[in-house]
């Protein structure tokens, strides 16, 4: 039997970065769902993706590099969704 190499498993890394990942998913899903449900009114977040990026970087510094990277990418996408929803990008 081969022992696992040092470091955290993928599941443990995702769990370690759960705050960042959850914030990123909320930042992406909520604007899309509100447009579909309300028929044009968009709810988007100004600050939430920034906190998600901070949480992701903190997870990376604690050793959960893959989970933190996933969180950072999700929050960058959430920030882009917010900018597009507000009309600042893509007019």
Beta strands, then each sheet from edge to edge (+ up, - down):
end
